[in-house]
Amino acid sequence: MSKNFTSWPSGKLPKKFQRPELDQIKALGYNWEDPRDVVDIFEKKVAEFAGAKFGIAVDCCTHGVFLSMKYLQYTGAMTTGHYITIPDRTYVSIAQQVIHAGMRIDFEDVAWSGVYQLKPFPIWDGATRWRKGMYNGGFHVASFQLKKRVPIGRGGMILTNDAEAYRWLKKASYDGRDLNVSQWEDDYEIMGWHYYMTPEDAARGIMLMDQVGDVTEDCGDHNSYKPLSTRTIFRNLNG
């Protein structure tokens, strides 16, 4: 190790090396004590904008779709090995998550814009749609990737009206943890994934939302992608 290497005690990173977003939203009038409160503020802000009761912030839309499938498997509404139909022309990560979740794929040559369903399940990939009232039920997953309308750089949000799903997904997205309990005391009731959104990214999302209008045009549709069914990893995948 270089003799010039410098380390700091946990939580003692010098101010000049810290990201500025948390201080910036305080200066704008947003009040928080624990940085994780900022994630809660962002979740509520997006849910209210979209017309949903709950929002679960995650590190990307792709993982939001995956967690939505895992929740439906947890409840028994989705059975491993069954088919999910998605557009042939969409981003590759969604097809990959279907497989990673233990499901099988049917590709459908269909036109879509902004949002599409993972049929027949109530999961909607809304990565390229951002407009007030965009939530129409089920699990609608938004994206905050760099090319999207709220370009945090990375991030996603699962929107739902289901209180039980909200509680499960909050834990599942943060290593199975109950964030209202110390990690030293938590009994870890469910297996989770390391898919949470950082407070700094949530703060950036809050500031960006305050600058974005209520209605924007979709930033992607079927014409944005080439067919997946002809790609090597998906060809004859279902045997």
N, C-alpha and C positions, 0 to 999 in steps of 0.2 A: 504494500500500500504506500502511496506517495506520502512523504513526510510532511507535505504541505496540506494534506487532507484535514479539513475542519469539520467537526460534528457538533451539533447543538443538542442539549437536553430536550426531551419530548415536549412539544408545545412552546419552545423557546426560540423558534426561528426568528432571526432579526427582521424587523419591520420592513426593511428595504427589499427583502427576498419574499415577502408575503404577497399573495394576490390582493388587489385593491378592492374587489367587488363588495365585500362585506361592509367595509367602511363607507363605500360609495352609497349603498342603499340606506345606511343610517343617516347620511347627510341629506338624502332625499325624503326623510321622514318615516322610513320603515323602522319599527322598533323590534329588537330581538335581544335575548340574553344568551342563550345557547346557539351556536352557529346552526345546529340542526333545525332550530325554529325557522330558519330561512327557507329550508326545503318545504316545511309545512305551509309557509306563506305562499310559496310558488305553486304548490299543489292546489291550494284553495283558489288561487287567482286563475289558474288555467281551468279548473273545474267550473268555476262561475262563468268564465268566458264561453266555455263550450256548451254549458247547459247541463252538466252532469253533477251528481251529488258529491262524487269523490274523485280525486286524482292521486295516482301513485307515481312518483317521479322515479325514473330508472336511468341507467347510463346510456341507453340507446333504444330506439324504436324496435329494432330487431329483437332485443331481449325482452321488451314489453310484450311482443307477440308470443314469444316462447313461454313466458311466465303465464300468459293467459291460457295457453294450451295446457300447461301443467296444472293450473287451477281446475280446469274442467275435468282433467284426468283425476285429480284429487277428489272431486265431488262425484265422480262416476258418470258425468254427462258426456265424456269423451273416452273411448276405449282404445288402448294402444293397438296399433295395427290397422285401424280403420282408415278409410280414404278421406283426404281433404282436397277439395278442388280450389285451385287458385289460377289466376290468369297466367297464360303461357308467357306473356310479356310483362314481367315485373322484375324487381331487383332480386338478385340471386340469393341474398341472405334469408329471405322469407322461405323459399323452397328448402334451403338447408336446415332451417329451424324446424320445419315440419318433420324432416327425417330425424333430426336430433331428438325430437320429442317422441319418437317411436311410432310416427304415423306414416301413411303412404300417400303418394301424390297422384292426383289427376290434374293435368294441365288443360286449361280451357282457353280457346282462342276467342277472347271477348274484349270489347272496347270498355274502357273505364277511364275516369278522371278523378284525381284527388284521393279517392278512397275505394276500397273493394273488400268484399267479404271472403273469409276463409270458410267456404261452404262445406257442410251445412251448419256450421257452428257460429254462434253469435260473437265472432271476433272480426274486427275490421281494421285493416291496415290503412291508417289515415295519414301516412307519412308526408304526402304531398298536398294536403289540404289544411288551410288555416283560415277559419272564418267564425264569427260569433254564432253560437247556437249550433255548431257542427256535430254535436253529439246526438245520436239517434238510437241509443240503446246498446245493450250488450257490453262488449269490451272494445272500445275504440282507442287505438294507439296512435299518438301523435309523435312527430319527430322534430328535433331541434338541431339536426345536422347542419353543417356550414352552408349548404345550398338551400335550406328551408327558410320559411318566412320569419321565424324567430331563431336566427342562426347563432345559437350558443357555441356551436362547434361540434358538440356531441351531447346526446341526451334524448330522452323520450318520456312520454307520460301515458299511463294506462288510465282511461276514463271509464267509470262505471257508476251505476246507481245501487249496486249491491253492497250493503254494509259488511256482510260476512266475507265477501270476496275482497273488499278493501282491507280488512284486518289480516287476511291470509297473505295477500300480495305484499302488504307492507313488510311483514316478517320475511316472506320468501325472497324479496329483493335485497334484504340486508342480512344475509347469512343465517336466516331463521331467527333472528334476534327480535325480542320485544324491546323497543327503544325506550319504553317507559320504566324499564328495569335495568339495573346495573348488569353488565356482562358477567360480573362475578356472582350474581344471584340468579340470573336467567337459567331456566331449566331446559331451554331449547326444545320446544314441543314439535317443531317441524324441521325437515331438511331445507336449507335455503341455498341461495346463489349470491355471489358477490357482484350484484348488479345495481347498486344504489347510485344516486346522483349526489355529487358533492355540494356542500353549501355554497361554495364559490360559483359553481355553474348555475345553481338555482338563483343566486343573486343576479348574475348576468341575465338570466332569463326574465327576471322581474323587470329589470331596466329596459330590456328590449321590448317586452310586451307593452310597456308604457309608451313606446314610440311607434307601434304597429297599429294600423287601422283595424276596424271591426270586420271588414270584408276585403279579402284579397283573392286574386285569381289562383286556381290550382297551379302548383309549380311542377306538376308531372302527370303523365297519363300513359296509356299503353304505347303511345308512339315514342316514349322516352327509352324504351327497352327493346332488345331483340329476343326472339323466342328462346326459352330455356330448354324446352323438350328436345332440341337438337344438340344440346351440349353434352359432351362426353359423360360427365358424372351423372346426368339424369336420363340418358338414353337407356332404355330397357331396365330402368331402375326397379320397377315393380315386378319384373320377371313374368 
